[in-house]
Amino acid sequence: MARIVIVDDDELICAIVARTLTPLGHVVLPVGDGADALDSLWDSGPDLVILDCALPGKTGLAILGEMRTSAMFRDLPVVILTARRSEWHVKMALDAGANAYVRKPFAPEELVEKVTALLAPAPAADLSPATAIAPETLLDCDRLADLRGAVGDADADRLLEMMVRDIGARTEAIAGALAEGNHVRAEREAHALRGACNGIGALDLALACLAIERGECRTSDALTGLAVRTMAAIEEARATTAI
């Protein structure tokens, strides 16, 4: 099962996409305004996005461009679903980072084929010594810069200080709930912590929270380790700004 966000202001198209994909076990979440798209992705943590090109608020290609410059969404599969039919538009979308292009009106089996292929498990990773291990994304520097630009260095520093305390307290609460088998409380706390992490770009910790929130992880080992490293990264960011 996958969580799929469709960004399209046509309610009928959203309904058709939902009728096409939900029988496969997927959850389809519609977003009708391009201006709300990125916030919706942060809130929902989707596995795949379906984007129209012509949207109110912000175009589909503009949204795609922002996704591909974000550490959180740069590798998220994107299907462009649009009435634009020329090969030039296809090239523009693929060059901008789309993974697939489907023209409206579309055949349901075509959409299913594209979505299924993009959600297929990746080949097993090469674990040879020569294989480079991707670094952790403890903090998204661009999102942190946006925060500082929005509220100023002093307020951002206070928010980050509060965030360190919140990470520690909520991680402890999640670990305790999981140890007790109280999955409802663990998922609730993980949801709250994920929202806070998204706000400062604590990407890996947000993903660990999402796994607990969805019931995909019932231990706190990975979360606790990431929490410690994320708190250290936040303190380092605060110290760098203070200098």
Secondary structure by P-SEA (a helix, b strand, c coil): cbbbbbbcccaaaaaaaaaaccccbbbbbbbccccaaaaaaaaccccbbbbbcccccccaaaaaaaaaacccccccbbbbbcccccaaaaaaaaaacccccccccccaaaaaaaaaaaacccccccccccbbbbccccccaaaaaaaaaaccaaaaaaaaaaaaaaaaaaaaaaaaaaaacaaaaaaaaaaaaaaaaaaacaaaaaaaaaaaaacccccaaaaaaaaaaaaaaaaaaaaaaac
